[in-house]
């Protein structure tokens, strides 16, 4: 009877090297896609957090029966810090009370965030958005905000987005907008999509 030598169990060195080489090639091909996915996720995440901050400003105004303010800034975010359009940080605060019985109550910081800067995301939009006790956008002069900037609400109630923040990142493939409507509705939309075609599309 002829004895045929058995092949030893496991992989040979050549098979192992070929497998590692193929895995390396696949990894190199996947890295750019993963980078874009991470950039898109960071951009969308920032847009969602921006919308959440605007909703917080809105709900705080309703809860405290007091005008609230959402502000963009390039400084460390804190109540009373200079507000600028297209700022990279934001904060939410309650404006000083206008009631004589509570005149000593000043601005109150509700939230501060540096999310956009941390995610390397750019924000494009107005310096301030103010909400009244009904949760609707309201006009507030620079003298009241104390920030050399005013809140300007819409001039009509047509349902057109009154305030728009564009959230983008150079290495991302997707861009988002945060829309604040006159009546207080706040939503995030994908710039690449149309509202007529997708529920998360932009008008």
SEGUDREN-790206 format. One record per residue (C-alpha): y, x, z; residue number from 1; chain. Coordinates in steps of 0.2 Angstrom, whole numbers. Layout:
R north  east    up num chaine
R     Y     X     Z NUM      A
...
end
This chain:
R north  east    up num chaine
R     0     0     0   1      A
R    17     7    -5   2      A
R    29     9     9   3      A
R    47     5     3   4      A
R    60    12    15   5      A
R    71    -2    23   6      A
R    90    -2    21   7      A
R    98     1    38   8      A
R   107   -14    45   9      A
R   126   -14    44  10      A
R   139    -8    31  11      A
R   139     8    23  12      A
R   155    19    24  13      A
R   159    15     6  14      A
R   158    -4     9  15      A
R   169    -2    24  16      A
R   182     8    15  17      A
R   183    -5     1  18      A
R   184   -19    13  19      A
R   198   -11    23  20      A
R   207    -6     6  21      A
R   206   -25     0  22      A
R   213   -31    17  23      A
R   227   -18    16  24      A
R   232   -24    -1  25      A
R   231   -43     4  26      A
R   242   -38    19  27      A
R   255   -30     9  28      A
R   256   -45    -3  29      A
R   257   -57    12  30      A
R   271   -48    21  31      A
R   286   -53    10  32      A
R   280   -72    10  33      A
R   278   -71    29  34      A
R   296   -64    31  35      A
R   303   -78    20  36      A
R   293   -91    30  37      A
R   300   -83    47  38      A
R   318   -83    40  39      A
R   316  -101    34  40      A
R   309  -106    51  41      A
R   323   -97    60  42      A
R   336  -106    50  43      A
R   328  -123    52  44      A
R   326  -120    71  45      A
R   344  -115    72  46      A
R   350  -131    63  47      A
R   339  -142    75  48      A
R   346  -134    90  49      A
R   364  -136    83  50      A
R   361  -154    80  51      A
R   353  -155    98  52      A
R   369  -147   105  53      A
R   380  -160    96  54      A
R   369  -174   103  55      A
R   371  -167   120  56      A
R   390  -167   118  57      A
R   389  -185   112  58      A
R   378  -191   127  59      A
R   388  -181   140  60      A
R   404  -191   134  61      A
R   395  -207   136  62      A
R   387  -203   153  63      A
R   403  -196   161  64      A
R   414  -208   152  65      A
R   425  -194   147  66      A
R   429  -185   131  67      A
R   417  -171   126  68      A
R   419  -156   114  69      A
R   407  -146   104  70      A
R   415  -129    99  71      A
R   410  -114    88  72      A
R   416   -97    94  73      A
R   413   -79    90  74      A
R   415   -74   108  75      A
R   403   -76   123  76      A
R   402   -95   124  77      A
R   410  -102   139  78      A
R   422  -117   143  79      A
R   439  -113   137  80      A
R   434   -99   125  81      A
R   444   -98   109  82      A
R   436  -109    96  83      A
R   435  -104    77  84      A
R   428  -111    61  85      A
R   412  -104    55  86      A
R   409   -96    73  87      A
R   392   -88    77  88      A
R   390   -95    94  89      A
R   393  -112   102  90      A
R   397  -122   118  91      A
R   398  -139   124  92      A
R   410  -145   137  93      A
R   419  -160   145  94      A
R   438  -160   142  95      A
R   449  -161   157  96      A
R   450  -179   164  97      A
R   466  -189   159  98      A
R   464  -201   173  99      A
R   477  -198   186 100      A
R   465  -201   200 101      A
R   454  -187   194 102      A
R   468  -176   187 103      A
R   461  -161   196 104      A
R   445  -161   186 105      A
R   446  -148   173 106      A
R   435  -143   158 107      A
R   416  -143   163 108      A
R   404  -132   153 109      A
R   388  -141   149 110      A
R   379  -129   137 111      A
R   382  -112   129 112      A
R   371  -104   115 113      A
R   370   -88   105 114      A
R   355   -95    95 115      A
R   363   -92    78 116      A
R   368   -74    81 117      A
R   351   -71    88 118      A
R   342   -78    73 119      A
R   354   -69    61 120      A
R   359   -86    55 121      A
R   377   -90    48 122      A
R   386  -106    53 123      A
R   399  -114    41 124      A
R   409  -128    48 125      A
R   424  -134    59 126      A
R   429  -126    75 127      A
R   428  -142    85 128      A
R   420  -159    86 129      A
R   425  -171   100 130      A
R   416  -187   106 131      A
R   424  -202   116 132      A
R   415  -212   129 133      A
R   407  -223   115 134      A
R   399  -208   107 135      A
R   410  -208    92 136      A
R   421  -194    85 137      A
R   438  -195    91 138      A
R   455  -186    87 139      A
R   460  -173   101 140      A
R   476  -163    99 141      A
R   476  -144   102 142      A
R   487  -146   117 143      A
R   472  -156   125 144      A
R   458  -145   120 145      A
R   468  -130   125 146      A
R   460  -120   112 147      A
R   474  -119    98 148      A
R   463  -130    88 149      A
R   461  -149    86 150      A
R   447  -162    84 151      A
R   450  -172    68 152      A
R   439  -187    65 153      A
R   437  -196    49 154      A
R   450  -207    41 155      A
R   438  -222    37 156      A
R   421  -229    41 157      A
R   412  -228    24 158      A
R   397  -220    31 159      A
R   401  -204    23 160      A
R   397  -188    33 161      A
R   413  -184    42 162      A
R   408  -167    49 163      A
R   396  -155    41 164      A
R   389  -138    47 165      A
R   379  -128    34 166      A
R   366  -116    42 167      A
R   360  -102    31 168      A
R   353   -85    31 169      A
R   353   -72    17 170      A
R   334   -68    17 171      A
R   329   -87    19 172      A
R   324   -98     4 173      A
R   330  -114    12 174      A
R   347  -119    18 175      A
R   351  -134    30 176      A
R   366  -145    35 177      A
R   369  -154    51 178      A
R   379  -170    47 179      A
R   389  -180    60 180      A
R   394  -197    54 181      A
R   409  -207    60 182      A
R   399  -219    70 183      A
R   390  -204    79 184      A
R   374  -203    70 185      A
R   368  -185    69 186      A
R   355  -178    57 187      A
R   348  -162    49 188      A
R   345  -162    31 189      A
R   338  -149    18 190      A
R   351  -144     5 191      A
R   337  -142    -8 192      A
R   332  -160    -7 193      A
R   341  -176   -11 194      A
R   341  -190     1 195      A
R   336  -202   -13 196      A
R   320  -192   -15 197      A
R   315  -187     3 198      A
R   320  -193    20 199      A
R   326  -176    26 200      A
R   336  -173    10 201      A
R   355  -172    10 202      A
R   367  -185     2 203      A
end
